[in-house]
């Protein structure tokens, strides 16, 4: 059995159903998601180019290196607010509520993947302003733990695995209508749930640029707008949300590959502002699963670059051509993955 088929065999899991709640700014709904035959979506990555004009106010135009892939959801459950709808909102700078000032590189949905802003440009999606680029600062702390615990000392400095750094954390300060509502040393529980940028380089820890977001009252990271490629994912009612997640994962895997980024570069919008976004995937506790989809898609990309081909063969009417399961039923689903490598065709038969 070739390596690609063995990878599918070793990573095969049961199909699952899960009831989730889709969160929208004006309407919400419950739905049941069903996973696919595999974590790989058997369709090509098809990106529809719909780039906003250079004259748009929501197309910044400044070029920046990219260190992040930032995942959002639209926070909008209206059935007609599809990927095309949001792509056109960016391109035309307008929607039914007036001028549309936000922008993002991509939007994904059941109707496709749309590309709105060039990947190397700044876009307005992360909520961290465009004043600061990605940066690393020497913390003065050494170690060997790649993923240390970050906390804040009683006198307001970042701590790395309990050791005080020389970097002062942002103060928790909020002002409204000229009145200071509070101004105090931030505490560890004010750090957003995805943490802050911390890199271990040659045995020394470096921390990124952070700030206190007064809207969400959390410490967040800079570099989202400037150094992130933003992806909005649709949750519009009547759509197959799991399909959108799989297409988003396929796009993320592609962007990681072409930009030579690792999986730690994939961040939620929450990381850059503290906003509960992508809310539907966060509240359904599906982020870890989403990252598994990304990693699976990424690995299959590597196999395909090595010359492996693959094809899904399934004549069960409960399954779409791309491996999406429409309904489970009582009987097992049988399918075949066919792969060719260096002229040799092999087949893997599975039943789940």
ZAMARGU-4260 file (C-alpha; in steps of 0.2 Angstrom, whole numbers, plus 5000, padded with zeros to 4 digits):
<rodrens>
0) 5000/5000/5000 | 5007/5017/4995 | 5010/5030/5008 | 4995/5041/5004 | 4983/5027/5006
5) 4991/5021/5022 | 4989/5039/5029 | 4970/5038/5025 | 4970/5021/5033 | 4979/5026/5049
10) 4969/5041/5051 | 4951/5035/5047 | 4938/5040/5060 | 4919/5037/5062 | 4907/5049/5054
15) 4899/5060/5068 | 4884/5071/5069 | 4883/5086/5081 | 4870/5099/5085 | 4877/5116/5085
20) 4871/5134/5087 | 4875/5146/5073 | 4877/5164/5080 | 4872/5179/5070 | 4872/5198/5074
25) 4853/5199/5070 | 4847/5181/5069 | 4853/5164/5076 | 4848/5146/5073 | 4852/5128/5078
30) 4858/5115/5065 | 4865/5098/5065 | 4882/5095/5056 | 4888/5079/5049 | 4906/5075/5046
35) 4913/5068/5029 | 4919/5051/5024 | 4937/5058/5028 | 4945/5074/5034 | 4950/5077/5016
40) 4937/5085/5005 | 4938/5077/4988 | 4938/5092/4977 | 4950/5104/4970 | 4954/5121/4978
45) 4944/5133/4967 | 4947/5151/4971 | 4936/5164/4962 | 4946/5180/4959 | 4935/5196/4964
50) 4949/5208/4969 | 4943/5225/4975 | 4948/5240/4965 | 4964/5249/4970 | 4953/5265/4972
55) 4943/5257/4987 | 4945/5265/5004 | 4944/5247/5011 | 4959/5241/5001 | 4974/5248/5010
60) 4987/5244/4997 | 5002/5243/5008 | 5012/5228/5007 | 5017/5218/5022 | 5025/5201/5026
65) 5013/5188/5032 | 5015/5178/5048 | 4997/5173/5051 | 4982/5165/5044 | 4967/5173/5053
70) 4950/5163/5053 | 4934/5172/5056 | 4916/5168/5053 | 4904/5182/5046 | 4893/5182/5062
75) 4879/5183/5050 | 4865/5170/5048 | 4855/5178/5035 | 4852/5165/5021 | 4856/5176/5007
80) 4872/5182/5014 | 4883/5170/5005 | 4902/5171/5001 | 4898/5180/4985 | 4887/5192/4994
85) 4902/5196/5006 | 4914/5197/4992 | 4904/5209/4983 | 4902/5219/4999 | 4921/5221/5000
90) 4922/5225/4981 | 4908/5238/4980 | 4911/5245/4998 | 4893/5243/5001 | 4879/5232/5007
95) 4860/5235/5012 | 4865/5244/5028 | 4876/5257/5019 | 4895/5259/5017 | 4905/5243/5020
100) 4922/5248/5027 | 4929/5231/5032 | 4940/5220/5020 | 4948/5203/5021 | 4958/5193/5008
105) 4946/5178/5007 | 4928/5173/5011 | 4922/5155/5010 | 4905/5147/5009 | 4894/5134/5000
110) 4894/5144/4984 | 4913/5145/4983 | 4929/5153/4989 | 4931/5171/4984 | 4947/5181/4984
115) 4945/5200/4988 | 4961/5208/4993 | 4979/5202/4987 | 4987/5191/5000 | 5002/5202/5003
120) 4992/5218/5007 | 4985/5225/5023 | 4966/5221/5026 | 4954/5228/5039 | 4947/5212/5048
125) 4957/5209/5064 | 4952/5224/5075 | 4970/5228/5080 | 4973/5243/5069 | 4986/5245/5056
130) 4998/5255/5067 | 5009/5240/5072 | 5018/5227/5062 | 5023/5209/5068 | 5038/5211/5080
135) 5047/5201/5093 | 5055/5208/5109 | 5068/5199/5119 | 5060/5195/5135 | 5076/5192/5145
140) 5070/5174/5149 | 5078/5158/5143 | 5071/5141/5143 | 5067/5126/5132 | 5048/5124/5133
145) 5041/5128/5116 | 5024/5132/5123 | 5027/5140/5140 | 5013/5147/5151 | 5012/5166/5150
150) 5005/5175/5165 | 5006/5193/5172 | 5016/5197/5188 | 5008/5207/5202 | 5018/5222/5197
155) 5012/5221/5178 | 5026/5211/5169 | 5024/5196/5158 | 5030/5180/5166 | 5035/5165/5156
160) 5033/5148/5165 | 5033/5159/5181 | 5049/5168/5177 | 5047/5187/5176 | 5052/5195/5160
165) 5058/5212/5157 | 5042/5216/5146 | 5028/5226/5154 | 5011/5220/5150 | 4998/5233/5144
170) 4988/5241/5157 | 4970/5238/5159 | 4963/5256/5155 | 4946/5261/5148 | 4941/5278/5145
175) 4923/5283/5139 | 4918/5301/5135 | 4933/5308/5143 | 4930/5299/5159 | 4943/5286/5165
180) 4932/5271/5170 | 4947/5261/5176 | 4966/5261/5175 | 4975/5246/5183 | 4988/5233/5182
185) 4981/5219/5170 | 4979/5202/5177 | 4983/5185/5169 | 4964/5181/5166 | 4964/5197/5155
190) 4974/5188/5142 | 4964/5182/5127 | 4961/5163/5127 | 4973/5160/5113 | 4987/5168/5122
195) 5000/5180/5116 | 5014/5178/5104 | 5029/5169/5112 | 5044/5162/5101 | 5058/5152/5108
200) 5073/5156/5097 | 5090/5149/5101 | 5085/5146/5119 | 5078/5163/5122 | 5060/5169/5123
205) 5054/5183/5113 | 5036/5191/5115 | 5026/5200/5102 | 5017/5217/5102 | 5002/5217/5113
210) 4988/5229/5118 | 4973/5230/5129 | 4957/5230/5119 | 4945/5241/5127 | 4929/5234/5118
215) 4932/5216/5124 | 4943/5221/5139 | 4956/5208/5135 | 4975/5208/5131 | 4977/5204/5112
220) 4990/5203/5099 | 4995/5215/5085 | 4999/5210/5068 | 4982/5204/5063 | 4977/5217/5050
225) 4995/5220/5044 | 5003/5203/5044 | 4988/5191/5043 | 4979/5184/5028 | 4960/5186/5034
230) 4947/5173/5030 | 4929/5175/5033 | 4918/5159/5033 | 4900/5159/5030 | 4887/5153/5043
235) 4871/5158/5033 | 4856/5148/5037 | 4852/5134/5025 | 4870/5131/5021 | 4881/5116/5025
240) 4892/5123/5038 | 4904/5108/5039 | 4907/5110/5020 | 4912/5128/5023 | 4923/5123/5037
245) 4931/5110/5025 | 4934/5122/5011 | 4941/5134/5024 | 4953/5121/5030 | 4958/5117/5012
250) 4962/5135/5009 | 4971/5137/5025 | 4982/5122/5021 | 4986/5130/5004 | 4990/5147/5012
255) 5002/5139/5025 | 5010/5129/5011 | 5014/5143/4999 | 5018/5156/5013 | 5030/5143/5022
260) 5020/5145/5038 | 5018/5132/5052 | 5002/5127/5060 | 5004/5139/5075 | 5002/5153/5062
265) 4983/5149/5061 | 4974/5160/5073 | 4956/5165/5077 | 4951/5183/5076 | 4949/5182/5095
270) 4968/5182/5096 | 4970/5199/5089 | 4955/5208/5098 | 4947/5197/5111 | 4931/5196/5101
275) 4922/5179/5102 | 4926/5175/5084 | 4924/5164/5074 | 4910/5162/5087 | 4900/5147/5080
280) 4916/5136/5079 | 4922/5142/5096 | 4905/5140/5105 | 4903/5122/5097 | 4921/5117/5103
285) 4925/5113/5086 | 4942/5123/5084 | 4953/5108/5088 | 4943/5098/5075 | 4945/5112/5062
290) 4964/5112/5065 | 4964/5093/5062 | 4955/5096/5045 | 4969/5109/5041 | 4983/5097/5045
295) 4975/5083/5035 | 4973/5094/5020 | 4990/5100/5022 | 4997/5082/5022 | 4988/5077/5007
300) 4995/5092/4998 | 5012/5086/5002 | 5008/5069/4995 | 5001/5076/4979 | 5016/5087/4977
305) 5027/5071/4977 | 5016/5064/4963 | 5003/5054/4972 | 4985/5055/4964 | 4969/5051/4973
310) 4951/5048/4968 | 4935/5044/4978 | 4924/5030/4972 | 4907/5029/4981 | 4890/5024/4974
315) 4881/5027/4990 | 4867/5040/4987 | 4870/5046/5005 | 4887/5053/5000 | 4891/5068/4988
320) 4905/5066/4975 | 4917/5076/4986 | 4914/5064/5001 | 4902/5075/5010 | 4889/5064/5020
325) 4871/5070/5017 | 4864/5058/5030 | 4870/5043/5040 | 4856/5030/5040 | 4858/5013/5048
330) 4869/5004/5036 | 4888/5006/5035 | 4895/5017/5020 | 4907/5008/5009 | 4919/5018/4998
335) 4936/5016/4989 | 4951/5028/4988 | 4961/5025/4973 | 4978/5032/4971 | 4992/5031/4958
340) 5010/5034/4961 | 5024/5031/4949 | 5012/5022/4937 | 5006/5010/4950 | 4987/5011/4954
345) 4982/5005/4971 | 4965/5005/4980 | 4960/5006/4998 | 4943/4999/5003 | 4934/5007/5018
350) 4918/5004/5027 | 4912/5016/5041
</rodrens>
